[in-house]
Amino acid sequence: MDEMVEITEKPESGEIYMIAGWNQWADAGAVSSEFPQYLIDQTKARRIGRLKSDAFYIFQVPGTHAFLRPEIKFVDGYRKTVTTHKNEFFYSGNKRQGLVTFLGEEPHISGERYAEAFFNAVKELGVKRVAGLGGVYGSMPYDKDRAVSCVYSLPHMKDELAKYAVSFSNYEGGASLGSYLAHRAEQVGIEYFTFYVFVPAYDFSHLSQQLQGMRVENDYRGWLELMRRFKHMFNLDVELADLEERSNELSKSVRDKVDDLDRAHPQANIKAYIAGLSSDFIEAPFMPLDVWERGLSDLFGDKE
């Protein structure tokens, strides 16, 4: 057993999958940091383990102050709470199938050891496949299906993943945690992939020097796009109505904000700029074949 892995309960499901997110660099729209907590709450998952965090985080670097340090609260000189780095596993499921949701924090140091401990935990929990989460900001329509990019660990996974309305990344540059873990997963023979959701963000500086940019902080539309894919891939018993409602409210909120900016700065033609993004954007919605088949069955009954 890995000394950095602490498992308090081993799931007994016949088939176990994992969805993993982090407070990390690639976290546009809180896709990686907040969506896993939403999933934990929706599935009423219970905590079953953690990665011990001592070896992976820097206490301080000159000039960072509270950015890296743990947060502490005192009452009359006595420590009441200390908020430290957490990397925790949660589980929900039954004898047939289970879901492990991991919520952690991107390590500052010892990335190789962190990856080793993470995948040792994956093996110990008997997880069949790991889905990582990431978010990237980009200039795209706020009211359209989000574009989703994918990286994966093992070559045989590509044909199946292509069915989930994704593009395959050709990125070159500094590695995100999800991309690095895909590399390490291949070395240990684990099925791992990351879905990167492209989240709306707009830089209006080229339209007017008086305008600041805007971006979606909690991208419920992106969360919904992920949930649709995971619900199908992992056969999750999770309702989508709540995220659909939040997604619609988000679109209205952004539309209202754009309208307000357009009225305040008519010379910038903000609405025309957004409309141009929309006209050039090609949606790639995920609609699995069995959903169409169920719809046709409801429409025509048992008739051929």
C-alpha positions as a Markdown table, in Angstrom:
| # | Residue | x | y | z |
|---|---|---|---|---|
| 1 | Met | 0.0 | 0.0 | 0.0 |
| 2 | Asp | 1.2 | 3.5 | -0.8 |
| 3 | Glu | 1.9 | 5.4 | 2.4 |
| 4 | Met | 0.5 | 8.6 | 0.8 |
| 5 | Val | -2.9 | 6.9 | 0.2 |
| 6 | Glu | -5.4 | 6.5 | 3.0 |
| 7 | Ile | -8.5 | 4.5 | 2.0 |
| 8 | Thr | -11.1 | 4.1 | 4.8 |
| 9 | Glu | -13.7 | 2.2 | 2.7 |
| 10 | Lys | -13.3 | 0.0 | -0.4 |
| 11 | Pro | -16.3 | 0.0 | -2.7 |
| 12 | Glu | -17.7 | -3.4 | -3.5 |
| 13 | Ser | -19.4 | -2.5 | -6.8 |
| 14 | Gly | -18.8 | -4.8 | -9.7 |
| 15 | Glu | -17.8 | -1.9 | -12.0 |
| 16 | Ile | -16.4 | 1.4 | -10.7 |
| 17 | Tyr | -15.6 | 4.6 | -12.5 |
| 18 | Met | -14.0 | 7.9 | -11.3 |
| 19 | Ile | -14.6 | 11.6 | -12.2 |
| 20 | Ala | -11.7 | 13.7 | -10.9 |
| 21 | Gly | -11.3 | 17.5 | -10.6 |
| 22 | Trp | -8.9 | 19.9 | -9.0 |
| 23 | Asn | -8.4 | 23.5 | -7.9 |
| 24 | Gln | -6.0 | 24.0 | -10.7 |
| 25 | Trp | -4.6 | 26.2 | -13.6 |
| 26 | Ala | -7.1 | 24.9 | -16.2 |
| 27 | Asp | -10.3 | 25.6 | -14.2 |
| 28 | Ala | -12.2 | 28.1 | -16.4 |
| 29 | Gly | -15.9 | 28.1 | -15.5 |
| 30 | Ala | -15.0 | 26.2 | -12.2 |
| 31 | Val | -15.4 | 23.1 | -14.3 |
| 32 | Ser | -12.6 | 21.3 | -12.4 |
| 33 | Ser | -13.0 | 22.8 | -8.9 |
| 34 | Glu | -16.8 | 23.3 | -8.4 |
| 35 | Phe | -18.4 | 20.8 | -10.7 |
| 36 | Pro | -17.1 | 17.8 | -8.7 |
| 37 | Gln | -18.5 | 19.2 | -5.5 |
| 38 | Tyr | -21.9 | 19.6 | -7.3 |
| 39 | Leu | -21.7 | 15.9 | -8.4 |
| 40 | Ile | -20.8 | 14.8 | -4.8 |
| 41 | Asp | -23.9 | 16.7 | -3.5 |
| 42 | Gln | -26.2 | 15.4 | -6.2 |
| 43 | Thr | -25.1 | 11.7 | -5.7 |
| 44 | Lys | -25.0 | 12.0 | -1.9 |
| 45 | Ala | -21.5 | 10.6 | -2.1 |
| 46 | Arg | -19.6 | 9.8 | 1.1 |
| 47 | Arg | -15.9 | 10.3 | 1.8 |
| 48 | Ile | -13.9 | 7.1 | 1.5 |
| 49 | Gly | -10.3 | 8.2 | 1.5 |
| 50 | Arg | -7.7 | 10.8 | 0.7 |
| 51 | Leu | -4.2 | 11.5 | -0.5 |
| 52 | Lys | -2.0 | 12.7 | 2.3 |
| 53 | Ser | -1.0 | 16.2 | 1.3 |
| 54 | Asp | 2.1 | 16.9 | 3.4 |
| 55 | Ala | 4.6 | 16.3 | 0.6 |
| 56 | Phe | 3.0 | 18.2 | -2.3 |
| 57 | Tyr | 2.5 | 21.9 | -1.2 |
| 58 | Ile | 4.8 | 24.8 | -0.5 |
| 59 | Phe | 4.1 | 26.7 | 2.8 |
| 60 | Gln | 5.4 | 30.0 | 1.4 |
| 61 | Val | 7.3 | 31.8 | -1.3 |
| 62 | Pro | 8.5 | 35.4 | -0.6 |
| 63 | Gly | 5.8 | 37.8 | -1.9 |
| 64 | Thr | 3.0 | 35.3 | -2.0 |
| 65 | His | 1.8 | 35.7 | 1.6 |
| 66 | Ala | -1.6 | 34.1 | 2.0 |
| 67 | Phe | -1.7 | 32.7 | -1.5 |
| 68 | Leu | 0.1 | 29.4 | -0.5 |
| 69 | Arg | -0.3 | 29.3 | 3.3 |
| 70 | Pro | -3.0 | 27.4 | 5.1 |
| 71 | Glu | -5.8 | 29.6 | 6.6 |
| 72 | Ile | -6.4 | 29.6 | 10.3 |
| 73 | Lys | -9.0 | 31.1 | 12.6 |
| 74 | Phe | -8.5 | 31.9 | 16.3 |
| 75 | Val | -11.0 | 32.7 | 19.0 |
| 76 | Asp | -9.5 | 34.3 | 22.2 |
| 77 | Gly | -6.2 | 32.9 | 21.2 |
| 78 | Tyr | -7.3 | 29.3 | 20.6 |
| 79 | Arg | -7.2 | 27.7 | 17.2 |
| 80 | Lys | -10.8 | 26.9 | 16.1 |
| 81 | Thr | -10.2 | 25.9 | 12.5 |
| 82 | Val | -7.3 | 25.4 | 10.0 |
| 83 | Thr | -8.0 | 25.1 | 6.3 |
| 84 | Thr | -5.4 | 22.9 | 4.7 |
| 85 | His | -5.0 | 21.3 | 1.3 |
| 86 | Lys | -7.3 | 18.4 | 0.6 |
| 87 | Asn | -7.3 | 15.6 | -1.9 |
| 88 | Glu | -10.3 | 13.4 | -1.2 |
| 89 | Phe | -12.2 | 10.5 | -2.7 |
| 90 | Phe | -16.0 | 10.2 | -2.4 |
| 91 | Tyr | -18.2 | 7.2 | -3.4 |
| 92 | Ser | -21.8 | 6.6 | -4.3 |
| 93 | Gly | -23.3 | 3.5 | -5.9 |
| 94 | Asn | -24.6 | 0.0 | -5.4 |
| 95 | Lys | -23.4 | -3.6 | -5.8 |
| 96 | Arg | -23.6 | -3.4 | -9.6 |
| 97 | Gln | -21.9 | -0.1 | -10.3 |
| 98 | Gly | -20.3 | 2.7 | -8.4 |
| 99 | Leu | -18.9 | 6.2 | -9.0 |
| 100 | Val | -15.8 | 7.6 | -7.2 |
| 101 | Thr | -15.6 | 11.4 | -7.3 |
| 102 | Phe | -12.2 | 12.9 | -6.5 |
| 103 | Leu | -11.8 | 16.6 | -5.5 |
| 104 | Gly | -8.2 | 17.8 | -5.0 |
| 105 | Glu | -5.8 | 20.6 | -5.3 |
| 106 | Glu | -3.1 | 20.8 | -7.9 |
| 107 | Pro | 0.3 | 20.0 | -6.3 |
| 108 | His | 2.9 | 22.7 | -6.0 |
| 109 | Ile | 5.9 | 20.3 | -5.9 |
| 110 | Ser | 6.6 | 16.5 | -6.4 |
| 111 | Gly | 4.2 | 16.2 | -9.3 |
| 112 | Glu | 5.6 | 12.7 | -10.2 |
| 113 | Arg | 5.0 | 11.4 | -6.7 |
| 114 | Tyr | 1.5 | 13.0 | -6.6 |
| 115 | Ala | 0.6 | 11.2 | -9.8 |
| 116 | Glu | 2.0 | 7.9 | -8.5 |
| 117 | Ala | -0.1 | 8.2 | -5.3 |
| 118 | Phe | -3.2 | 9.2 | -7.3 |
| 119 | Phe | -3.0 | 6.2 | -9.6 |
| 120 | Asn | -2.1 | 3.8 | -6.7 |
| 121 | Ala | -5.3 | 4.9 | -5.1 |
| 122 | Val | -7.2 | 4.4 | -8.4 |
| 123 | Lys | -5.8 | 0.8 | -8.5 |
| 124 | Glu | -6.6 | 0.2 | -4.8 |
| 125 | Leu | -10.2 | 1.3 | -5.3 |
| 126 | Gly | -10.6 | -0.9 | -8.3 |
| 127 | Val | -11.5 | 1.9 | -10.7 |
| 128 | Lys | -12.0 | 0.9 | -14.3 |
| 129 | Arg | -11.6 | 4.3 | -16.0 |
| 130 | Val | -10.8 | 7.8 | -14.8 |
| 131 | Ala | -12.4 | 11.0 | -16.3 |
| 132 | Gly | -10.4 | 14.2 | -15.6 |
| 133 | Leu | -11.9 | 17.7 | -15.8 |
| 134 | Gly | -10.6 | 21.0 | -17.1 |
| 135 | Gly | -11.8 | 24.3 | -18.3 |
| 136 | Val | -10.3 | 26.8 | -20.8 |
| 137 | Tyr | -11.5 | 30.3 | -21.6 |
| 138 | Gly | -12.2 | 31.3 | -25.1 |
| 139 | Ser | -14.2 | 33.7 | -27.3 |
| 140 | Met | -17.3 | 31.6 | -28.0 |
| 141 | Pro | -21.1 | 32.1 | -27.9 |
| 142 | Tyr | -22.5 | 32.0 | -24.4 |
| 143 | Asp | -25.8 | 30.4 | -25.5 |
| 144 | Lys | -24.4 | 27.6 | -27.6 |
| 145 | Asp | -23.3 | 24.0 | -26.7 |
| 146 | Arg | -19.8 | 24.2 | -25.4 |
| 147 | Ala | -16.9 | 22.8 | -27.4 |
| 148 | Val | -15.1 | 20.0 | -25.6 |
| 149 | Ser | -11.5 | 19.0 | -26.3 |
| 150 | Cys | -10.1 | 15.6 | -25.2 |
| 151 | Val | -6.7 | 14.0 | -24.3 |
| 152 | Tyr | -6.4 | 10.4 | -23.4 |
| 153 | Ser | -3.9 | 7.9 | -22.1 |
| 154 | Leu | -4.2 | 4.7 | -24.2 |
| 155 | Pro | -4.5 | 4.6 | -28.0 |
| 156 | His | -7.4 | 2.2 | -28.0 |
| 157 | Met | -9.6 | 4.7 | -26.3 |
| 158 | Lys | -9.8 | 7.2 | -29.2 |
| 159 | Asp | -12.5 | 5.5 | -31.3 |
| 160 | Glu | -14.9 | 5.3 | -28.3 |
| 161 | Leu | -14.2 | 8.9 | -27.1 |
| 162 | Ala | -14.8 | 10.2 | -30.6 |
| 163 | Lys | -18.5 | 9.3 | -30.1 |
| 164 | Tyr | -18.8 | 11.9 | -27.4 |
| 165 | Ala | -18.7 | 14.9 | -29.7 |
| 166 | Val | -15.2 | 16.0 | -28.8 |
| 167 | Ser | -12.2 | 17.3 | -30.7 |
| 168 | Phe | -8.8 | 15.8 | -30.0 |
| 169 | Ser | -6.2 | 18.3 | -28.7 |
| 170 | Asn | -3.2 | 19.4 | -30.8 |
| 171 | Tyr | -2.0 | 21.7 | -28.1 |
| 172 | Glu | 1.7 | 22.4 | -27.5 |
| 173 | Gly | 3.0 | 24.3 | -24.4 |
| 174 | Gly | 2.9 | 24.1 | -20.7 |
| 175 | Ala | 1.1 | 21.0 | -19.5 |
| 176 | Ser | -2.0 | 21.2 | -17.4 |
| 177 | Leu | -2.4 | 18.7 | -14.6 |
| 178 | Gly | -4.9 | 16.7 | -16.6 |
| 179 | Ser | -2.6 | 16.4 | -19.5 |
| 180 | Tyr | 0.3 | 15.4 | -17.4 |
| 181 | Leu | -1.8 | 12.7 | -15.6 |
| 182 | Ala | -2.8 | 11.3 | -19.0 |
| 183 | His | 0.9 | 10.8 | -19.7 |
| 184 | Arg | 1.5 | 9.1 | -16.4 |
| 185 | Ala | -1.6 | 7.0 | -16.7 |
| 186 | Glu | -0.2 | 5.5 | -19.9 |
| 187 | Gln | 2.9 | 4.5 | -18.1 |
| 188 | Val | 0.9 | 2.4 | -15.6 |
| 189 | Gly | -1.7 | 1.1 | -18.1 |
| 190 | Ile | -4.7 | 3.0 | -16.7 |
| 191 | Glu | -7.6 | 4.3 | -18.9 |
| 192 | Tyr | -7.6 | 8.0 | -18.2 |
| 193 | Phe | -8.9 | 10.9 | -20.2 |
| 194 | Thr | -9.6 | 14.6 | -19.6 |
| 195 | Phe | -12.5 | 16.6 | -21.1 |
| 196 | Tyr | -11.6 | 20.3 | -21.5 |
| 197 | Val | -14.7 | 22.5 | -21.8 |
| 198 | Phe | -14.3 | 25.8 | -23.6 |
| 199 | Val | -15.9 | 28.5 | -21.5 |
| 200 | Pro | -17.1 | 31.9 | -22.8 |
| 201 | Ala | -14.8 | 34.9 | -22.1 |
| 202 | Tyr | -14.8 | 38.2 | -24.0 |
| 203 | Asp | -12.0 | 40.8 | -24.3 |
| 204 | Phe | -13.8 | 44.0 | -25.4 |
| 205 | Ser | -10.6 | 46.2 | -25.4 |
| 206 | His | -10.4 | 46.2 | -29.2 |
| 207 | Leu | -13.9 | 47.6 | -29.3 |
| 208 | Ser | -13.4 | 50.4 | -26.7 |
| 209 | Gln | -10.7 | 51.3 | -24.2 |
| 210 | Gln | -13.5 | 52.1 | -21.7 |
| 211 | Leu | -14.6 | 48.5 | -21.6 |
| 212 | Gln | -13.4 | 45.7 | -19.4 |
| 213 | Gly | -13.7 | 42.0 | -20.4 |
| 214 | Met | -16.2 | 39.6 | -19.0 |
| 215 | Arg | -16.2 | 35.9 | -18.5 |
| 216 | Val | -18.4 | 33.1 | -17.1 |
| 217 | Glu | -17.3 | 32.2 | -13.6 |
| 218 | Asn | -19.5 | 29.1 | -12.9 |
| 219 | Asp | -20.3 | 27.7 | -16.3 |
| 220 | Tyr | -23.4 | 25.6 | -15.7 |
| 221 | Arg | -23.8 | 25.1 | -19.4 |
| 222 | Gly | -20.4 | 23.5 | -19.5 |
| 223 | Trp | -21.3 | 21.4 | -16.4 |
| 224 | Leu | -24.4 | 20.3 | -18.2 |
| 225 | Glu | -22.5 | 19.3 | -21.3 |
| 226 | Leu | -20.1 | 17.2 | -19.2 |
| 227 | Met | -23.0 | 15.6 | -17.2 |
| 228 | Arg | -24.7 | 14.5 | -20.4 |
| 229 | Arg | -21.6 | 12.7 | -21.5 |
| 230 | Phe | -20.8 | 11.1 | -18.2 |
| 231 | Lys | -24.4 | 10.1 | -17.6 |
| 232 | His | -24.2 | 8.1 | -20.9 |
| 233 | Met | -20.6 | 6.8 | -20.5 |
| 234 | Phe | -20.9 | 5.7 | -16.9 |
| 235 | Asn | -24.7 | 5.0 | -16.9 |
| 236 | Leu | -25.2 | 7.5 | -14.0 |
| 237 | Asp | -28.6 | 7.9 | -12.4 |
| 238 | Val | -28.4 | 11.7 | -12.2 |
| 239 | Glu | -31.2 | 14.1 | -13.2 |
| 240 | Leu | -30.3 | 16.9 | -15.5 |
| 241 | Ala | -33.2 | 19.2 | -14.8 |
| 242 | Asp | -31.4 | 21.3 | -12.2 |
| 243 | Leu | -28.4 | 22.0 | -14.5 |
| 244 | Glu | -30.7 | 22.7 | -17.4 |
| 245 | Glu | -32.5 | 25.3 | -15.4 |
| 246 | Arg | -29.2 | 26.8 | -14.2 |
| 247 | Ser | -27.9 | 26.8 | -17.7 |
| 248 | Asn | -30.9 | 28.7 | -19.0 |
| 249 | Glu | -30.6 | 31.3 | -16.1 |
| 250 | Leu | -26.9 | 31.7 | -17.0 |
| 251 | Ser | -27.6 | 32.5 | -20.6 |
| 252 | Lys | -30.2 | 35.0 | -19.6 |
| 253 | Ser | -27.8 | 36.6 | -17.1 |
| 254 | Val | -25.1 | 37.0 | -19.7 |
| 255 | Arg | -27.6 | 38.2 | -22.3 |
| 256 | Asp | -28.8 | 40.9 | -19.9 |
| 257 | Lys | -25.2 | 41.9 | -19.1 |
| 258 | Val | -24.4 | 42.2 | -22.8 |
| 259 | Asp | -27.6 | 44.3 | -23.4 |
| 260 | Asp | -26.6 | 46.6 | -20.5 |
| 261 | Leu | -23.1 | 47.1 | -21.9 |
| 262 | Asp | -24.4 | 47.7 | -25.4 |
| 263 | Arg | -26.8 | 50.4 | -24.2 |
| 264 | Ala | -24.0 | 52.0 | -22.1 |
| 265 | His | -21.4 | 51.9 | -24.9 |
| 266 | Pro | -23.4 | 51.9 | -28.2 |
| 267 | Gln | -20.3 | 52.9 | -30.2 |
| 268 | Ala | -18.6 | 49.6 | -29.3 |
| 269 | Asn | -21.2 | 47.5 | -31.1 |
| 270 | Ile | -20.9 | 44.8 | -28.5 |
| 271 | Lys | -24.1 | 42.9 | -29.6 |
| 272 | Ala | -22.8 | 42.8 | -33.2 |
| 273 | Tyr | -19.5 | 41.4 | -31.9 |
| 274 | Ile | -21.3 | 38.6 | -30.0 |
| 275 | Ala | -23.5 | 37.9 | -32.9 |
| 276 | Gly | -20.5 | 37.5 | -35.1 |
| 277 | Leu | -19.0 | 35.0 | -32.8 |
| 278 | Ser | -22.3 | 33.1 | -32.9 |
| 279 | Ser | -22.6 | 33.1 | -36.7 |
| 280 | Asp | -19.1 | 31.7 | -37.1 |
| 281 | Phe | -19.5 | 29.0 | -34.4 |
| 282 | Ile | -20.3 | 25.4 | -35.3 |
| 283 | Glu | -22.0 | 23.5 | -32.5 |
| 284 | Ala | -21.1 | 19.9 | -31.9 |
| 285 | Pro | -23.9 | 18.7 | -29.5 |
| 286 | Phe | -23.7 | 15.3 | -27.8 |
| 287 | Met | -26.8 | 13.3 | -28.6 |
| 288 | Pro | -26.2 | 9.5 | -28.2 |
| 289 | Leu | -27.9 | 7.2 | -30.6 |
| 290 | Asp | -29.9 | 5.4 | -27.8 |
| 291 | Val | -31.6 | 8.8 | -26.9 |
| 292 | Trp | -32.9 | 9.1 | -30.5 |
| 293 | Glu | -34.0 | 5.5 | -30.3 |
| 294 | Arg | -35.9 | 6.0 | -27.1 |
| 295 | Gly | -37.5 | 9.1 | -28.6 |
| 296 | Leu | -38.6 | 7.3 | -31.7 |
| 297 | Ser | -39.9 | 4.4 | -29.6 |
| 298 | Asp | -42.0 | 6.9 | -27.5 |
| 299 | Leu | -43.3 | 8.4 | -30.7 |
| 300 | Phe | -44.1 | 5.3 | -32.7 |
| 301 | Gly | -44.5 | 2.7 | -29.9 |
| 302 | Asp | -43.5 | -0.8 | -30.9 |
| 303 | Lys | -44.2 | -0.3 | -34.6 |
| 304 | Glu | -41.2 | -0.9 | -37.0 |
